[in-house]
């Protein structure tokens, strides 16, 4: 074994490196092929795969191919969306410092930090980011642990104590032994917490809820109609086609794609406001977010120490106190306490003293001293440091502690008499806009909670200043406890947002439905978050909330229209069977209907809407009930129209099916315009792209019918009557939607705050 002071030998270090592995976060490489194959094992693919099997079993190869194309499109859209969100652990690995000063074979040198092993002798100086967990043997350090603990006030580390990976050395010089590397460090354990954290987005829950509700309703209808059809000696192949149509209609094939497009456009819009969205699912959840858990340091505060309060003792004044304190400060150093004291002294125009000798702050004695010459020519020794280390009584400490300040005492000694000049309270002040932003977030129906590693007194004082109730403050928490708080709120069924800036915030940022890294966040926090603010403050949070709520309003229109279309198909197919003793849509026309209706409605992602005034929540039961009622009206209208054509236009069965196809495509598209806002009339005109897409889909269906594609051609008069019928249904929907929406509480969460004005809702 090499002597302790000489460090490890290169041979021994290589053996330990081979045994323990490199000092870096283990890399997990997803297999793209396996990820793509897994996309075929999910609720929507299951339904599509079942439809393909049903079509093949009944020898309907053309229908099976059409459904297979839908399946492939759905899988590819899901795969592309997920691949965008796989960057967090890569940035985590880059967070460990690139190089370290290490003694090997009795010689000091510089090595890549990934090569550090247990018992390596490492030297730490000012400016170093600690590369591993290290037990200090010689020397003393002042350490900034804010990235790990959230605590903005630096800590002192003396010989015999430990310093942890990810901390930054702000003062001192020390050597020590590596005691933990890679994922065995406190930093590494934080990263490990993040690896297995996965959240389920609101879209996944919404899709499952819609499919479950529609599948139950469809199964009931299929069983009832099939039972009746068998009594009427209807061919089983016809019954299979009907079941296939109902199953296909129940699958919200384009819903994930619609959300992807809407959130991607929203992310592009937010990037112009200094908000970068790295995980699109966060945009889905931000609309429903009802609690925002915020770190304190660097998020709600400036992450910079300031003089919060001074308490001079007679006969000294505040200017005297700051004048004496500034004499002990190193004007060329980077000590945050010295910087704060010097700034406060300059603000009072305190005249600097003539310093004859400066003894910088010693982490072991916790005191800085200066020999000064006073204005009267006498000499004095001024000291600044921890009150307990100065040996005098400082009666104002309780008042400073009540404010959550860190106290620094100042003394002066002359003529063999030492007096306490006063105490200085240091604090990390709230951001100037913090109170206003908290109030604005609360006005949007979102509870704001403070979660911080700071002491309770400090946290409560800051919370009171910015308007957060004491019951919404969690102080003195560690990274795993922050994660537990987020998961506890999620277990209550809440949609949780989390803001933070340090390594200590990373696990909770990853676990939250909406993880938000502020502008000064570490790389780890940014990697863990799904939204990154590039400008100081929380203005970006407000922008994200409003943008996500606009996306919600767009997707609400899509979801309602989708459910209405489903019940239309079931109702029209069933009613057509009872009236005409035939089902009114073939499987091929059903696929064409899905393509024109579902994928044309992707244009809803560009629609002009205002954000809702309170947090939004997906209530599948309400949506299904309201949509079913709307569908009764539209489907009844379609059946009546087809019955009219059967009597007035003398069409055969194939032509009646074609007319049904045109009517259902047209009604599905006009419903997007009529149902897109929750008011009786348009407050905001539809986007140009939406208007063009709706027009194109209706005209495309009319052209298919006119030229006889997939069906016998329809007479021009019947095509014109179909378009006129569609417009009349649109007017009818405008008249009935408002009372139906109001009865089921669609469009606004009735339990949310409505404090925003209409003007701010549209901003």
TIMARRO-548217 format. One line per 2 residues: number of its first residue (from 1); their letters; for each residue z, y, x of C-alpha. Coordinates in steps of 0.5 Angstrom, whole numbers, plus 500, padded with zeros to 3 digits. Layout:
N
NUM> A> Z:Y:X; ...
//
This chain:
763
1> XX> 500:500:500; 498:507:503
3> XX> 504:512:504; 506:516:498
5> XX> 504:523:501; 497:520:503
7> XX> 495:518:496; 491:512:495
9> XX> 486:509:499; 479:509:497
11> XX> 479:501:497; 485:501:492
13> XX> 482:506:488; 476:503:487
15> XX> 480:496:485; 484:500:480
17> XX> 477:504:477; 474:497:476
19> XX> 481:494:473; 482:500:468
21> XX> 475:503:467; 473:510:468
23> XX> 477:516:466; 473:518:460
25> XX> 473:517:453; 470:510:451
27> XX> 462:511:449; 460:508:442
29> XX> 453:507:441; 451:506:434
31> XX> 445:501:434; 439:505:430
33> XX> 436:498:428; 442:495:425
35> XX> 444:502:422; 437:502:418
37> XX> 438:495:416; 445:497:413
39> XX> 442:502:408; 439:496:404
41> XX> 446:494:403; 448:500:398
43> XX> 449:501:390; 442:504:389
45> XX> 438:499:394; 442:493:390
47> XX> 439:496:383; 432:497:386
49> XX> 432:490:390; 434:487:383
51> XX> 429:490:380; 424:488:385
53> XX> 426:481:384; 426:481:377
55> XX> 419:484:377; 417:478:382
57> XX> 420:473:378; 416:475:372
59> XX> 409:475:376; 409:483:376
61> XX> 407:484:383; 404:491:381
63> XX> 411:493:379; 414:490:384
65> XX> 410:494:390; 412:500:386
67> XX> 419:499:386; 419:497:393
69> XX> 416:504:395; 421:507:392
71> XX> 426:503:395; 423:505:402
73> XX> 423:512:401; 431:512:399
75> XX> 433:508:405; 429:513:410
77> XX> 432:519:407; 439:516:407
79> XX> 438:514:415; 435:521:417
81> XX> 441:524:414; 446:520:417
83> XX> 443:520:424; 444:528:424
85> XX> 452:527:424; 453:523:430
87> XX> 454:527:436; 462:528:435
89> XX> 464:523:441; 459:525:445
91> XX> 462:532:446; 469:529:446
93> XX> 467:526:453; 464:532:456
95> XX> 471:536:454; 475:532:460
97> XX> 474:537:466; 468:535:471
99> XX> 472:535:478; 479:534:480
101> XX> 482:536:487; 484:529:489
103> XX> 488:526:496; 484:519:498
105> XX> 485:516:505; 490:522:507
107> XX> 484:527:506; 484:532:500
109> XX> 477:532:497; 474:534:490
111> XX> 472:528:486; 469:527:479
113> XX> 474:527:474; 472:520:471
115> XX> 473:517:478; 481:518:477
117> XX> 486:512:477; 493:511:476
119> XX> 497:514:482; 492:518:485
121> XX> 495:524:488; 492:531:485
123> XX> 493:538:486; 493:543:480
125> XX> 492:551:481; 491:557:477
127> XX> 485:556:473; 484:548:473
129> XX> 484:544:467; 488:538:467
131> XX> 484:532:468; 489:527:466
133> XX> 496:526:465; 500:528:471
135> XX> 507:527:473; 509:533:478
137> XX> 512:531:484; 512:538:488
139> XX> 511:545:486; 512:549:479
141> XX> 506:551:474; 505:555:468
143> XX> 501:551:463; 497:553:457
145> XX> 497:547:452; 494:551:446
147> XX> 488:547:446; 493:541:445
149> XX> 499:543:441; 497:550:438
151> XX> 502:553:441; 500:560:444
153> XX> 506:561:448; 505:558:455
155> XX> 510:553:458; 513:552:464
157> XX> 513:545:468; 517:544:474
159> XX> 518:538:479; 520:532:475
161> XX> 516:534:469; 509:532:466
163> XX> 503:536:465; 498:533:460
165> XX> 490:532:460; 486:538:457
167> XX> 492:543:458; 490:549:463
169> XX> 494:552:469; 495:559:468
171> XX> 500:560:474; 503:556:480
173> XX> 501:551:485; 503:543:484
175> XX> 501:536:486; 503:530:482
177> XX> 501:523:481; 496:521:475
179> XX> 500:517:470; 495:516:465
181> XX> 487:516:464; 482:516:459
183> XX> 484:514:452; 491:513:455
185> XX> 492:520:455; 495:524:450
187> XX> 488:527:449; 485:520:449
189> XX> 490:518:444; 487:524:440
191> XX> 480:522:441; 482:515:439
193> XX> 485:518:432; 478:521:431
195> XX> 474:515:432; 476:510:426
197> XX> 476:516:421; 471:516:416
199> XX> 471:520:409; 467:519:403
201> XX> 462:525:401; 462:527:394
203> XX> 455:525:393; 457:518:394
205> XX> 462:518:389; 458:522:384
207> XX> 452:517:385; 457:511:384
209> XX> 460:514:378; 453:516:375
211> XX> 450:509:376; 456:505:373
213> XX> 456:509:367; 449:509:366
215> XX> 449:501:367; 454:500:362
217> XX> 450:504:357; 444:501:359
219> XX> 447:494:359; 449:495:352
221> XX> 442:497:349; 438:492:353
223> XX> 443:486:350; 442:489:343
225> XX> 435:490:343; 433:483:347
227> XX> 437:480:341; 434:483:336
229> XX> 427:482:339; 428:475:340
231> XX> 429:474:332; 422:477:331
233> XX> 419:472:336; 417:478:341
235> XX> 415:475:348; 420:474:353
237> XX> 415:478:358; 416:484:354
239> XX> 423:484:353; 423:483:361
241> XX> 419:489:362; 424:493:357
243> XX> 430:491:361; 426:493:368
245> XX> 425:500:365; 432:501:363
247> XX> 434:499:370; 429:503:373
249> XX> 431:509:369; 439:508:371
251> XX> 437:509:378; 438:516:381
253> XX> 433:515:386; 432:522:388
255> XX> 439:524:388; 441:523:395
257> XX> 434:526:397; 435:532:392
259> XX> 442:533:395; 440:533:402
261> XX> 434:538:401; 439:543:398
263> XX> 444:542:403; 439:543:408
265> XX> 437:549:405; 444:552:404
267> XX> 445:550:412; 439:554:414
269> XX> 442:560:410; 449:560:412
271> XX> 446:560:420; 444:567:418
273> XX> 451:569:417; 454:566:423
275> XX> 456:559:420; 453:552:423
277> XX> 453:546:419; 453:540:423
279> XX> 455:535:417; 451:536:411
281> XX> 456:532:407; 461:538:408
283> XX> 456:542:404; 457:537:398
285> XX> 465:537:398; 466:545:400
287> XX> 464:546:392; 470:542:390
289> XX> 475:544:395; 481:546:392
291> XX> 486:546:398; 484:549:405
293> XX> 489:547:411; 489:552:416
295> XX> 491:552:423; 495:558:425
297> XX> 494:560:432; 487:562:434
299> XX> 485:561:426; 489:566:422
301> XX> 492:569:429; 489:573:435
303> XX> 491:567:440; 493:572:444
305> XX> 500:574:446; 502:582:444
307> XX> 509:585:444; 511:585:437
309> XX> 518:588:437; 522:592:443
311> XX> 530:593:442; 532:598:448
313> XX> 539:598:449; 543:605:450
315> XX> 542:609:454; 535:607:455
317> XX> 529:608:450; 523:604:448
319> XX> 519:607:454; 524:606:459
321> XX> 524:598:457; 517:598:458
323> XX> 517:602:464; 522:597:467
325> XX> 518:591:464; 511:593:467
327> XX> 514:594:474; 515:586:474
329> XX> 508:585:472; 503:582:477
331> XX> 497:587:475; 492:583:478
333> XX> 494:576:475; 492:573:469
335> XX> 499:571:466; 499:573:458
337> XX> 506:575:458; 504:580:464
339> XX> 498:582:460; 502:584:454
341> XX> 507:588:457; 502:592:461
343> XX> 498:593:455; 504:596:451
345> XX> 507:600:456; 500:603:457
347> XX> 500:605:449; 506:609:450
349> XX> 504:612:456; 510:609:460
351> XX> 509:612:467; 509:606:472
353> XX> 514:606:477; 513:605:485
355> XX> 514:598:486; 516:597:493
357> XX> 517:589:493; 514:584:487
359> XX> 517:577:486; 512:574:481
361> XX> 515:570:476; 518:563:478
363> XX> 517:558:473; 523:554:476
365> XX> 528:560:475; 524:563:469
367> XX> 525:570:472; 520:576:475
369> XX> 523:581:480; 521:588:483
371> XX> 524:592:488; 523:599:485
373> XX> 524:607:487; 526:611:481
375> XX> 525:618:479; 531:620:482
377> XX> 529:617:489; 535:611:488
379> XX> 533:604:489; 534:599:484
381> XX> 532:591:482; 529:590:476
383> XX> 528:583:473; 524:580:467
385> XX> 525:573:464; 528:568:459
387> XX> 535:572:457; 539:565:458
389> XX> 536:566:466; 538:573:467
391> XX> 546:572:466; 547:578:461
393> XX> 548:578:453; 542:580:449
395> XX> 545:582:442; 538:583:439
397> XX> 536:576:440; 537:573:433
399> XX> 533:579:430; 527:577:434
401> XX> 528:569:433; 528:571:425
403> XX> 521:574:426; 519:568:430
405> XX> 518:572:436; 519:569:444
407> XX> 524:574:447; 524:576:454
409> XX> 530:580:457; 529:586:462
411> XX> 535:588:466; 536:593:472
413> XX> 541:593:478; 543:599:482
415> XX> 549:601:485; 552:593:485
417> XX> 552:594:477; 547:590:473
419> XX> 545:592:466; 541:590:460
421> XX> 535:594:459; 533:591:452
423> XX> 529:585:449; 522:585:448
425> XX> 519:580:442; 512:577:444
427> XX> 508:574:438; 501:572:437
429> XX> 499:577:431; 495:575:425
431> XX> 488:577:425; 487:584:422
433> XX> 483:581:416; 487:575:415
435> XX> 491:577:409; 484:580:406
437> XX> 481:573:407; 487:569:405
439> XX> 487:573:398; 479:572:397
441> XX> 480:565:398; 485:564:393
443> XX> 481:568:388; 476:563:389
445> XX> 481:558:386; 483:555:393
447> XX> 490:554:395; 491:556:403
449> XX> 496:552:407; 498:553:414
451> XX> 499:547:418; 501:549:425
453> XX> 505:546:431; 509:553:432
455> XX> 516:553:430; 518:554:423
457> XX> 521:561:424; 514:564:427
459> XX> 510:560:422; 514:563:416
461> XX> 513:570:419; 506:570:420
463> XX> 505:566:413; 509:572:410
465> XX> 505:577:413; 498:574:411
467> XX> 500:572:404; 501:565:404
469> XX> 507:562:400; 513:559:404
471> XX> 512:552:400; 505:552:403
473> XX> 507:552:410; 508:546:415
475> XX> 511:548:422; 512:544:428
477> XX> 507:538:427; 504:534:432
479> XX> 496:532:431; 498:525:428
481> XX> 502:529:423; 497:534:421
483> XX> 492:528:420; 497:525:415
485> XX> 498:532:412; 490:532:410
487> XX> 490:525:408; 496:526:404
489> XX> 493:531:400; 487:527:399
491> XX> 491:521:397; 493:526:391
493> XX> 485:526:389; 484:533:392
495> XX> 478:535:396; 481:538:403
497> XX> 478:543:408; 481:544:415
499> XX> 480:550:420; 482:549:427
501> XX> 481:551:434; 484:546:439
503> XX> 484:539:441; 490:538:437
505> XX> 486:540:430; 481:535:432
507> XX> 483:529:428; 485:533:422
509> XX> 478:536:422; 475:530:422
511> XX> 479:527:417; 478:533:412
513> XX> 472:533:407; 471:540:410
515> XX> 472:541:417; 471:548:420
517> XX> 472:550:427; 473:557:428
519> XX> 469:561:433; 474:560:439
521> XX> 475:553:438; 474:548:444
523> XX> 468:543:444; 473:537:442
525> XX> 474:541:435; 467:543:434
527> XX> 465:536:435; 470:534:430
529> XX> 468:539:425; 463:539:420
531> XX> 462:547:420; 463:551:426
533> XX> 464:559:425; 460:563:431
535> XX> 464:569:429; 471:571:429
537> XX> 475:571:423; 474:566:416
539> XX> 469:570:413; 464:564:414
541> XX> 469:560:410; 468:565:404
543> XX> 460:564:406; 461:557:406
545> XX> 465:556:399; 460:561:396
547> XX> 454:557:398; 456:550:397
549> XX> 458:553:390; 451:555:389
551> XX> 448:548:391; 453:545:386
553> XX> 450:549:380; 443:547:383
555> XX> 445:540:383; 449:540:376
557> XX> 442:542:373; 439:536:377
559> XX> 444:531:375; 444:533:367
561> XX> 437:533:367; 437:526:370
563> XX> 442:523:365; 438:526:359
565> XX> 432:523:362; 435:516:362
567> XX> 438:517:355; 431:519:353
569> XX> 428:513:356; 433:508:353
571> XX> 432:511:346; 425:512:346
573> XX> 424:505:348; 428:502:343
575> XX> 426:507:337; 419:505:339
577> XX> 420:498:339; 424:498:332
579> XX> 418:503:329; 412:500:333
581> XX> 415:493:335; 412:494:342
583> XX> 416:498:348; 413:505:349
585> XX> 413:505:357; 410:499:362
587> XX> 414:498:368; 408:502:372
589> XX> 408:508:367; 416:508:368
591> XX> 415:508:376; 410:514:375
593> XX> 415:517:371; 420:517:376
595> XX> 415:520:381; 413:526:377
597> XX> 420:527:374; 425:525:380
599> XX> 421:528:386; 418:534:383
601> XX> 425:536:381; 427:536:388
603> XX> 425:544:388; 431:545:384
605> XX> 434:546:391; 431:552:392
607> XX> 433:555:385; 436:562:384
609> XX> 443:561:382; 450:565:382
611> XX> 456:561:385; 462:559:380
613> XX> 468:563:380; 473:557:381
615> XX> 472:550:385; 467:545:382
617> XX> 469:538:381; 464:532:378
619> XX> 467:530:372; 462:524:370
621> XX> 465:522:364; 464:529:361
623> XX> 457:530:364; 455:523:361
625> XX> 457:525:354; 454:532:354
627> XX> 447:529:357; 447:524:352
629> XX> 448:529:346; 442:533:349
631> XX> 438:527:350; 439:525:342
633> XX> 436:531:341; 430:531:346
635> XX> 429:523:345; 429:524:337
637> XX> 423:530:338; 419:525:342
639> XX> 420:519:337; 418:524:332
641> XX> 412:527:336; 409:520:337
643> XX> 410:518:330; 406:524:328
645> XX> 400:522:333; 400:515:331
647> XX> 399:517:324; 395:523:325
649> XX> 391:522:331; 389:514:330
651> XX> 391:512:337; 391:505:339
653> XX> 398:502:343; 395:504:350
655> XX> 394:511:348; 401:512:344
657> XX> 404:509:351; 400:514:355
659> XX> 402:520:350; 409:518:351
661> XX> 408:518:358; 406:525:358
663> XX> 411:528:353; 417:525:357
665> XX> 414:528:363; 413:534:360
667> XX> 420:534:357; 424:532:363
669> XX> 421:538:367; 422:543:361
671> XX> 429:541:361; 430:543:368
673> XX> 428:550:366; 432:550:360
675> XX> 438:547:362; 438:550:369
677> XX> 444:555:367; 450:555:363
679> XX> 448:561:359; 444:561:353
681> XX> 438:565:357; 436:566:364
683> XX> 441:571:368; 437:569:374
685> XX> 429:567:374; 428:561:377
687> XX> 425:561:384; 418:561:385
689> XX> 418:554:388; 421:551:382
691> XX> 417:554:377; 411:552:381
693> XX> 413:545:381; 415:544:374
695> XX> 408:547:372; 405:542:377
697> XX> 408:536:374; 406:538:367
699> XX> 399:539:369; 399:533:373
701> XX> 401:528:367; 396:532:363
703> XX> 391:530:368; 393:523:368
705> XX> 392:522:361; 386:526:360
707> XX> 382:522:366; 385:516:364
709> XX> 389:514:370; 394:508:369
711> XX> 392:508:362; 386:509:357
713> XX> 384:517:357; 387:521:351
715> XX> 383:526:347; 383:533:349
717> XX> 386:535:343; 392:530:344
719> XX> 393:533:351; 394:540:348
721> XX> 398:538:343; 403:534:348
723> XX> 403:541:352; 405:545:346
725> XX> 410:540:344; 414:540:351
727> XX> 414:548:350; 417:547:343
729> XX> 423:542:346; 424:547:351
731> XX> 426:553:346; 430:548:342
733> XX> 434:546:349; 435:553:350
735> XX> 438:554:343; 443:548:343
737> XX> 445:547:350; 451:553:350
739> XX> 455:550:345; 454:543:348
741> XX> 456:545:355; 462:549:352
743> XX> 464:543:348; 465:539:354
745> XX> 467:544:360; 460:543:364
747> XX> 459:548:369; 466:551:370
749> XX> 472:548:372; 477:550:367
751> XX> 483:549:371; 480:554:376
753> XX> 481:561:378; 476:566:375
755> XX> 479:572:379; 472:573:382
757> XX> 468:579:379; 461:577:377
759> XX> 458:582:382; 462:578:388
761> XX> 460:572:385; 453:574:386
763> X> 454:576:393
//
